[in-house]
Amino acid sequence: MLRILTRTALAIALFVPGSTATQGADRPSRASATPADRLKPLKGFKVDLLYSVPKEEQGSWVNMTTDPKGRLIVSDQYGKLYRVTLPPITGKAEDLKVEPIAVEIGEAQGLLWAFDSLYVVVNTGGKFKSGLYRVTDTNNDDQLDKVELLRQIDGGGEHGPHAVLLSPDGKSLTIVCGNATKLINVDESRVPRIWGEDHLLPRMPDGNGFMRDTLAPGGCIYRTDPDGKKWELIANGFRNEFDAAYNRDGELFAYDADMEWDMNTPWYRPTRVNHVVSGAEFGWRNGAGKWPAYYPDSLGAVVNIGPGSPTGVVFGYGAKFPAKYQNAYFICDWSYGKLYAVHLKPDGASFTGELEEFISGTPLALTDLVINPNDGAMYFAVGGRKTQSGLYRVTYTGDEPTTPAVPTADAGTAARALRHQLEAFHGHRDPKAVDAAWPHLGSPDRFIRWAARVAIEHQDPDTWRDRALAEKDPQASLSALLALTRVSANDPFHRKPTDPKPDPALQGRILESLDRLTWSTLSDAQKLDLLRVYEVVLNRLGRPDAATVSRLAAFFDTIYPGSGPAINGELASIVIYLEAPYAAAKTVALLQEAPTQEEQLEYGRSLRALKTSWTPELRKAYFEWIRKAYNYRGGNSFRGFIKIIRNDAIATLSDGDKTALGALLDEPPVQTAVVAAAPPRPFVKAWTLDELVPIVDKGLKGRNFDRGRLLFGAAQCASCHRYNNEGGSFGPDLTGASGRFSARDLLESIVLPSKTISDQYEAVTIATVDGEVVTGRIVNLNGDNLTINVNMLDPNGLVNVNRTKVEEMKPSPVSMMPEGLFNTLSQDEILDLTAYLLSRGDRKSEMFRPEGRAAQAGSVEAESQAAK
């Protein structure tokens, strides 16, 4: 997927193969990479196009590194390596020199100069074996001439082995691999080797079957010595992290990919920056099985980016930029044509991040970037998938000082130091580990809690089992019991015939320990942790006896439904696994009340496995929902997921059930119109901005959180926008709206969506030589093909345009966001929705305090009458 664009109209020269960029007077005219004056950098920064790569001769560049002389080494995705001698900052682009490296190696997606060698990670397209290679100059003539395969890696394609980095110790290499790379046989592992799918209900693979048989651990990051002899697993659970980088403190950050085919489902996860700590697991699982960020056995994101295609990353260290950008983490989004600066801020033992658009353009298929220590400039390449490739240089020309930034201690220094102390116990047994780590299992800091649990999971459980079962602190108990369950049994997908059978007595003891926790005294986060521990216990240790099932069902009856869609989604999974007698009635009720298709899908996919507690009326309601959901809109796998839900649900029916349901079991017809998850609402009033601003300024007290959330779906906001981990992803995430917008700004963006259109979400109008006109957002590139989304409400509403047939391309003055979204809402409803959007999803916000509700009632009613 691809985010666009600059406000400058794009000339036909961007697309016609015969057009020319700055290549030098003696160079032939050929296709040009996007000219620099068509790009939009931050104020004070300058971008120069140094070289448009001749596609037929030098391919499409996807990877870069610098050698000790400040030259670039680059790789064609499907071909050779090249060495690029750069012109001085004050020189001319014509002085740039590109020469092939005369060794039989290429197809690289990872390059690094270290230990007097060029390290190459080959991600094969067919000619070379995938693996880690070392290339050296054996006779000191400044020409690489020897290639050694250090370690073959079983993986290929765009999800295979990727980057190679120099580790902070200066003595080892870090290797980054995507989820189509088979697990490397390691000598050591900082990740406890007990990973599993850990799904309580039957697995639902990708709706199109993509990688359906690929199981945990997913994408992995390893460490190895310079000779590639000894390997250690550092972290896993990625989807397809193309690159990673260490900050000055030795903390590792990766930019992981999404699965755009999953958009508008509850299991969709946007592209995101992950803090890769020792023993980390990030929860990628195939299809609908991806773990949400709140699971205690999965680490979440430093910052969520949104739909995109992550490629190269780098910290700005060594750049002659202002200090803010020297310290920034720069990340490339290939498909949306965005180079972002992520500004990391300490948050306990980890970080949070703020996203800033640094450079944008179209087409700008960013692949990799480096900071050249010799001249302090940033260099980035575009290309990939045989698209037009180019090399650019970024320099700072503004007025701020560019003196080297001085590292200083920060608010998280002590917390990170504690985390490192705990991480020293990872990967091996140490008699001091349990006592050292145990006090931190209940830490309020998630990353310290994680480091402590992983340290304990590496120790002999006989030395800490009873301590886990006896722990009384709620948070520490949850961490300890999760650890005990994980080390006691593999999950069914990874269990070998030779593995010992799960111990039913241990399961009973763990469940007794969980019984000691009082639901009403737990925070919402702890409630989610508790439900996850129940799921892992029931999955790994097996279905309990009938008496235990009955007791558990009775307990969950008292708390189901709970507060919020996340808790209810987990509760639905558990009560359906237990075949609780109330499971159908309560879950179908939640399904019918859910305002967004994502929440509906969460309940709908769980109900597909339920065999008992159905009445004819509930069955009918469920299959009516399936027929409706069949025509909801989502990514490329969406309808496939609905078919899986439908087929699995039909498999639970008796012959009598099938007869009673009749035509409801037939495959629904595909509709062309978008079907909304919430029913249509009647017109109320054509609200104006001048009417709404004074009402909202006075009325954001005593509002109703739950009604605001329902209206987020009813007003179609959830169709395009993600909020508090719900909703679509085609538009910007609104969770942080209160930090970026005043109430007036928010109202203006809804009432007058075309007044100010962000470059990040701007549509483009393309006219072709065939007379076709297409308006939408470019979301993908492949060779000469442009893929455009023409409907924000349908992530799979795509049109293809051959760029060689583009006659004119210009930004659209009309927002893809529809007008009139408030026109079906009453004044009170607008106030509730606005409060919800400004609350960051916090129902405890002062805008929802009940004491303000009575005070507002009279004035709101009076203003409502006046508005009428």
N, C-alpha and C positions, 0 to 999 in steps of 0.2 A: 504494500500500500504506500501511497505517496502524498505528502503534504506540500501544498504550493502557496502562493507564488509571489514574485515581485510585481509591483504596480505598473512597471513600465511595460508597454506593449511589446511583445516579442516579434522581432522581424522574421521574415521568411528565411533569412540567412541562417537561422538556427537549425533549420530542418533540411535544406536542400543540399544533397551530397556535394555539389560542385562549388559551394561557397567557401570563403577563405577566412582564416584567422591569422594572427601574427605568426608567420612561419619563416620570414626572411625572404628577401627579394629573389634569392636563388633557389627557393624551394617551390615545388609545384603547387598549384591551387588544389585544395582538397577539402573534404568535409571538416568543419570546425567544431570544436567543443564550444559550449555556450560562452559567448564573449563576456569579458569581465564587466563591461558596462551594463550588462543585463542582470548582474547579481546585486543583491542588497546586503551589504555588510553593516555592522553596527557603526555608529558615528565615530570617526577617528581612525577607522581601519580601512586599508586599501587592499584590493584584490587585483592581481595581475594574472592573466592567462599566459603562461610561459610556453606551452606546447600543446598542440592538438595532435594526438597520436594517430598516425596513419594505420587505420584498422587492418587493412589487408596485409601490411608488412609487420606491424608490431602488436597487433591484437588489441585487447582491452585490459587495462591495468587495474589490478585489484589489491595489490599489497606493496608496501614500501618500508625501507629502513635506510639509515645513513651509515656510511662507512667512516673510518677514522679521518679521512680527508674531507669530510663534509659532502661527499657525493651521495646521490641517492642510488639505491638498488631497488628495482621495481620488477614486478612479475605480471606477465600476461596470464589471465585466468586459464587459458587453454594452450599456452605456449611457453616461450623462453623467459629467461631473466635478462634484464638490461641494466646497464650502469649509466647514470645521468650526471654529467658534469654541469653544475648550475652556473649561471652568470652571476656576477656580483649584484648586490642590491641596486647599485647605481648603474649597472651595466644594461645591456640590451638583450632581449629575449632571443635574438638571432645567435647569440654566443652560446646558447645552450647546446650541449652535445649528448647524443644518445648513441650508445654502442652496445651490441649484444655481448653477453658474457658467454665465452666459448666453452661451456661445459654442458654435458647432457643432463640437465635438470631444469624443471619448470613446473607449471601448474601449481604454483605456490599460493597458499593462503596464510602463510606465516613466514616472516623474514626477520632476522636479528643478527647484528654484528656483535660478537662477544668472544672472548678468549682467542683473539687473533683468527677468528673463523667467521664464516657466514653460515648461520643455521637456517635451514629451509624446512618448513613443514609443507609437504606435498599433499594436496587434496586432489586425488587423481581424477582426471577426466578420461583416462584410458592409457596414456603413454607411459607414465611412471607409476611405480608402486607408492601408495600412500604411506607416509611415515616421516620420521625426523631424520634429516640429513645434515652432514657437516661438509662444507665446501671450503677448501684452503688453497693458498698460494704456496706451492712447495719450493719454488726457486727464487722467491723474493723479487719477481719482475713486475709486480703490481698487476698480475693477471691470475685470477682464480683458475685452477687447473685440476684439482682433485676432488672427487665426490665420494663420500662414505655414507652408506645407509646405517644409521645408528640404531634405529628401532622401527620396524614395520608396524604400522597402525592400521587396524582393520576398520576402515570407514572411507567414505567418499561422497561426492556430490556436495550440495550446498549445506548439508548438515554434518559434514565430516570433520576431520581434524583441521584446526585453524591456526591461531596465533602461537608464537613462541616469544617469551619475555625473559629478561634477566631478572632473577629473583633478588630481593633486597640484600641477601647475605653476600652478593657478588660472587658466589661460588656455585650457583646452580641455575637451572633453567625452569621456567614455568610453561606448561603446555596446555592449551585451551582446545577442547574438543566438543563438537556438537552432538546432538542426541542420536545421530545415525552412525556414531562411532561405537564399535563394540568395546566393552570394558577391557582396558589394558591390564595384563597380568602384573600386579604391583607387588613390590617387596614389603611395603608398609602402607598403612592407610590411617589417616587421621579421622576419616569417616568410619564409624562403627559399621562393620560389614553385615548389617542386619536390615538393610533397606527392603521395602516391599511396596506393593501397590496399596495395601491397607484400605481397600474399599469394602464397606460393610454389605452393600447391595451388589448385584451382578454388574460386572464391568460393562461400560458402554463405549466401545471404541469409536474412532473418528467416523463421522457420517459418510465419508467417501472412502473409508478403508485405508487412509494414508497412515503408514507406519503402524498399522493396527496391532502387529505382533511385537512391537518394540516396548519392552517393559523397563521398569526402574533398573539402574539408577539414572538414566537419561544422560544429558550432557555433563561432562566431568572436566575438572581442572587438576592437573598433576604437577609434580615437581620431580626433576631428574638431574643427575650430575652432568658435567660437560661432555662426558663420553656416552651418555645415554644408557648407562648400565643399570643403575639402581633407580627404581621408580616408586613414588609415593602418591597416593590419592589424597588430595587436599579438600575437595568439595564436589558435590554432585547435585542432580535435580534441576539442571538447566534444560531449556528447550534447545536453543541454538545460539549461544553466546559466541559471537564471531571474534571478539577481541576483549582484552582486559588491560588494566594498567595499575601500577602501584603508586601510591602517593609518597610523600617524603618520609612519612612515618612507617612505611612498609605495609600499609593497609591496601588490600587489593579490591578493585571495583571492576565489575563486568557489566556489559550492556546486553541484556538478554532479549531474544525475539519473542513476538507474540505468535498466535496462530490466527491470522485474519479470517480464516474460514469459520472460526468460532464466534465471530462478532454477534452481539445481541443474544448471547446465551449466558447463563450465570457462571459458567466455567471459563468464559473468556478472560484472559489475563493480558493487559496491555504490555507493550514493550516497557522495560523498566531497568533501572540501574540497581544492581545488587551489591551489597557489601559482602565480599567473599571472605568470611572468617574461617578459621580452622574447623574442620569437621562439619561444614555447612551442608544443608539440604534445602533445595529451593522448590521442591514439590512438583516438578513437571511429571505428568503422567499422560498417557495417550488419550485422545478423545475427550470425553466428558469427565475424565478422572483427575484432572489437574487439581491440586490442593489449593484451597483459598489461603490468602496471606495470613489469616488469623490462626491457622492450625499451630499448636505448640511444637509440633515436630517438623515445621517448615519455617524458614526465615523469609520475611517479606522483602519489600523494596525500599531503597533509600528514597527514590522518587519514581513515580509512574509517568511514562512519557505519553503513551497512546499508541494507536496503530502506526506501524512503520516497519522498516527493515534495518536493524542495527548492523553496522559494519565497523570501521575503525574507530579507535578511541585513543586519547593521549592526554596527559596532564600538561599544562602550559609551562612547566619548569624550563628555564633557559630562554624563553621567548623575550624579546625586547618589547614587551607589552606592559601596560599598567599592572600594578601588583594584583588587582582583583582577577585579572585574566592570566597572569602567571600561575596563580593557584587554582584556576578553573580546570574542571574535568571536561574535555571536549569530546563530544560523541557525534558520530555521523549516522544520519538516517538516509539510506540509499534511495528508497522509493519516494519519499516525500520531498527530497531535495533540500534537507535542512542540516545545517551544522549548528549544534547546540553547545552552549557553555553551561555546565552544571556547577553551581556554586554550593559546595558542601559545607555544612555546619555541624559541629559536634552535637551529639545527642546521647548523653551517657557514654556507654562503651561503643556506640556506633555513630551514625550520622543521619541527618536529613539533607535534602537537596532542594535548591531552587533552580528552576529551568529558565534559561534565557536564549532567545534565538540570536545566534551570532552571525550567520551568513545563510541566505536562502536564494534559490533561483530555480528555473525550470527550463529544460531538463538539467538536473544537477545530481546525477546518480553517484553520490559520494561513496568511495570505497575505502580509502585509508588516508591517514595524515600523520605527519611527524613534525617535531620542532627540531630545526637544524641548529646544533650548538655552535657551529662555526659562524653563522650570520644572525642568529636570533630570530629568524623568520619561521612562520608556519608554512608547510607545503601540504597540499591535499590533491588527491587524484579523484577523477570520476571515471566510471566505466562499468564493467561487469556485464555478464550475459550478452556479450558481443555488441554492447551499445558503444556509441562514440566516446572515446576516452580523451582525457586531457589532464594537464598538470598545471596547478595554480600556486601562486605564492601570496601569503597574507603578511602585511607589515602594518605597523602602527605609525600614523602620521599626525596624531592629535597632540594636545598640549600637556597631557599628564606625564609625570615622570615615569621612566621605564627602568629605574635602577633595580637590581635584583632584590626580590622580596626576601625578607629575613624570617626564617621559621621561628615561631614562638609557641610556648605552651598555651594550651587552651582549656576550656572548661571540662573537656572530656579526657584530659591526659591521665588523670588518676584512675578513672573507670576503665580506660583501655589497658592501662598497666595491670590492673587486677584481672581483666579478661585474659591477658597474655600469660599471667601466672597460672591460671586454670588451664589454658590451652597447652601448657608445657606437659600436662598429664595425658594428652591425646595420643593415641596410637600405640600405647604400651601399658603394661601393668606396673604399678608403683604402690608400695604399701602405704605411702603417705597420701595417696590421691583422694580416697573416700573422705577422710577427716578434713582435708583441705577444701574439698569442693562442696561438701554437704551443707555448710551454712549458707551457701549461695544459691541453693535450689529454689529458695523462696524470694530471691532478689526481685525488686520491682523493675530492674533493668533486664529486658528480654535477652540481650546478648550475653550478659553475665550469667543469667539463668541457663542459657543454651550451653555456654562453655562448661559450666558445672555439670550439667546432665551428661554431656558427651564424655567428660572426664570419667564419670562414674560408670557409664556404659562400657568403657574399656577395661574395667576392673572385674575381677571374679565375683559374680553375683552371690556366691555363697557367703561372701564377707559383708554384704550390705542388704541382703534380701529382707531379713527381719526388721532392720532399721527402716526400710522403705514402708513396710506394712504397718509399722507403729507410728510413723511420722504424723504429727497432729497439726502442724501449721498448714493451712489449706493450700497455699501456692506451692510450698515445698512438697507436700503430699502428692499433688497432681504431677509435679515433675518427676518425683521418685517412682510413682506407680506407672507412669508412662515408660520410664527407663526400664523398670522391672519387666513389664509386659514385652517390650521390644527385644530384650536380651533373652527372654525365656522361650520364644518360639518365632520361627519365620512365618510370614503370612502365606496363605495357600498357594499363591502364584509362584512363590520362590521356594516352597518346601520340597525337599528331596525325599525319595522313598527311604533313604537311610537315616533321615532326621528322626530324633525321638518324638513320640506323639506328645501334643500339648498336655500339660498336667491339669486335670480338672480340679484337683484340690487347690492348686495355686490360684486358679481362676476364682474359686470361691473365696479365698482369703483376700484377693485383690478387691473383689466386689464388696466384701465386708468393710474393707478400709474406705472404699468410696462411699459406703453408707454413712460414714461418720461425718461427711461434709454436709452442711446445711445449705440447701439451694438458695434460700432467701437472703442469706448473709454474703453470698458471693457477688462480686462485680460481674458485669456482663462479659468481660474478657475471661474471667475465671469460669463462668458458666460455659462458655464455648470450649475452654480447655477441658472441663469435666466431661462434656459430651464427646469430645474427641477421644479422651481416654477410654470411655465406655466403648466407643466404636472400635478402637484398636484391640481392646480386651476381647470383645466378642468376635472380632475377625481372626485374630491370631490364636486365641485359646479355644475357639470353637463355641458352638451353640450350647448353652447351659441346659441342665435338666429342666423338666416341665415345671417343677415347683419354683425354681429360680426365675424362669421366664415369666411365670405368673406374678411373682413378687415385683420384678422389674417393671412389668407392664402396669401394675397398680401404682408404682411410684411415678412413672412418667405420665400417667393419667392426671396426676395432681399438678403438673407443671406445663402440660401441653394444651393449648398453644402458649408460647412464652412471649417475650417482648422483642419484636423485630424479626426481620426475614432471615438473618443469619442463624439465630437460635432456633427458629421454627424449621428451617431447612435441615439442620442437624437432628432435631427431635423427630421430624418426619422420617428420616432415614432409619432411626433406631426403632421407633414404634412399628414401622412396616417390617423391619427385620424380625421383630418379636412376634409379628402377626397379632398385635394387640387388638382386642375386640372393638375398640373405638377408632382404630387407625384410619379406616375408610371415611367415616363420617367427619372426623376432625380435619383430615387432610384435604378432602374434597371441599370442605367449607373454606379453608385457607386458599385453595386453588381458585375458587370462585370470587373471593374477596381481593385477591392480589392485584395491585394496580399496574404492574409491569409484566411484560412477557418473560423477562428473566426470572422473576420470582415464581410465576406460574410454571415455567419449565422446571424449576427446582422441585416443586411438589409433583409435577407431572411425571418426571423421570423416576422418582421414588415409587409412585403409585403403580407403575408398570410391573413391579415385582410382587405386589400384594395379592395374595390368593384368597384370604378369608375376610370376614366382616363386611362384605359387600351386601347392599340391598339392590333390588332392580333399579330403583330410582338413582342410587349413587353410581351404579355402573353406567346408566344412561347418561348421567351428567358428565362423567369422566370421558366417555367416548365422544360426546358432543364437543367437549373441549378439544380432544385430539383432532377432530375434523376442523375446528376453527384454527388451532395452532398450526395445522398443515400449511396454512396460507399466511402465517406470520412471516416477517422478513428477517433475514440474517445473512451470515456469510455463506461461502460456497458449500459448507457441510451441513447447513442448517436443516434443509429438508431431509437429508439422510438421517440426522438425529431423530427427527420426528417419526420417520419410518421405523427406526429401531424401537422407539417408545411404543408405537402402535403395534408392531409385530410381537414385541415381548408381552404387551398387555393382552393381546388376543390369545397368546399361548397359555395364559392362566385361566381361560374360560372353559367351562364345560360345554358339551353339545347343546344343552338346554339354554345356557347363557347366550350362545351364538345365535340360536334360533330367536330368542327374545329380542336381541339387539338388531337383528336383521340387517337392513341397509346401512346402519351406522358403521358396520365393519368393512364396508366397501372402501376402497382407496378414494379419498376425496378428490374432486376435480381441482386442477390448479387454476387459481384466479389471477388475473393480471393486476387488479387493484390491490393496494396495500391494505391488509386487514389489521386493524388496531387491537391491541390487547384489552384496552378499556372501551366500553361502549361509547358511541357518539353522544355528544352533549348538545343541548339546544342553544341557540344564539341568545345571549343576554343583553349585550351592549357593545358598541364599537368604542372601547375606551381610548382616551387620548392621554398623552404623557402629562399634560398640564392638569388633567383631572386626577391622575393617580398619585403624583408626587406628594401633594399636601395630605392626601389620605394615608399614604404609607408613612410619611414623616411622623404622623400622630398615632398611628394604629398598631405599631409593632410591639404590643404588650399583651400578655394573656392569650397568646395565639395557641392554635391546636396543632401540635407536631404531627400526629397521625393523619389528620386531614390534609395537612400540607404535603405529606408523602403520597397520599392517595391522589392528590391533584397533580403531583409531578408526573404521574402516569396518565391521568385523565386528560391533561392539557398537551400531551404528546411530547413533553420535554424528554421523557425517558426513551423515546424512540431514537434519539440522536445523541443525547448527552449522558455521560457517566456521572453519578453523584453518590458519594458514600458507598462505593463499590457496587452500585446498581446502575442499570440502564445501558444504552448503546454507547458507541465510542467514536462515531463519525464526527461529532462536534466536540468542542473542548470540554474537558472535565470541569464540572461546576462546583466540586467539593470545596475548593478554596476561593469561591467567588467573593466571600466577605473580606478576604485579604487583598483582593485586587480591585473591587468595585464598591462604590457607595450604593445606597438603595436607589438613588436616582439613575446612576450608571446602569445598574442591573435592569431597571424598568425600561430605560431607553433602548437597551440592546434587544429587549423582547418586543416592545411596541414598534420600534423603528429599526428593524434588523439590517436594513441596507444603508443606514446613515454612516456607520463606520464599520468596515469589514476588515478584520485582521488579515494580514498577508498569509498567516498560517492556515486560514480556512477559506481563502478567497477562491471563487470559481473562475473558470476561464471559458471563453467562447471561441470555438475553433470553426473556421470555415474552410472547406476542402475544395479542390479544383473540380470535384464532381458535383458541387452545389449543395453538399450536406453541411448543416450547421449543428454543432454539438456543444452544449453548455454543461459544465460539471467540473469535478476536481480530478486531476490526473492522479491515478493511484498505483500505476505500475508501468514499467518499461521492459521491453525485451526486443533487442535488435532495433528495427525501425517501427515497432508497434508501440503505440500509446494506448493505455487502458484508462478510460474515464468513467467515474461514477456520476450518474446523472440524476440520482434521487437519494437525498440524505436519509430518507426513511427506509431505504433498501440497500444495505451494504453490497448486495450481489447484483444491483442494477447497473451493469457495466456495458460500455460500448467501446469497441476497438477502432482506432484511427491509425492509418499508416502515415507516419510523419513526412514521408516524401510527397504526400498528396495535400499537405497543409498549405492553404493559400494565405490565410490570415489567422493570427492568434492574439487575443487581447483579453485583459481581465474583464470579468463581467461586473457591471455596476449594481447588479441585483444579488442580494444574499441568497444562498441556498436555504436559509432558514425561513420558513413561511411566516407571513404576517398574520395578525389577528389571533394569536394564541390565547390572549386574555379575554377574547370576546365571548367565550362561553362560560365565563366565571363571574360570580357575584362579587361584590366588594369584599365581603367577609372571606370569601375563598381566595381572592387575590392576596389579601393580607396573610392568610395562613401559608400560601405557597411562597410568598416573598420571604416570610420569616423562616420557612424551612430551608430555602436556598441560601439565606444569609447565616444559618446556624452551623454550617459545616457538618450537618447530620447529628448534632448534639441535642437530644431531647431535654437535657438539663439546662439549656441556654435560658437566660433571663427572659427572652421573648416568649417562653412557654410557661412561665411561672403562673400558677392559678390565681395568685392574689391580684394579678393585673387584669384578670378576665372580667371580674365584676365591674371594675372601674371603667373598663373599656366598653362594656355592653351598651350603656346609655348613649355615649357619644358616637359609637359606631352605628347604632340604629338611627340616630338623628341624621348622621351624614349620609347613611344609605337612603333615607327618605328624600334628602335634598338632592342626591345624585339622580334619583328617579324623576 
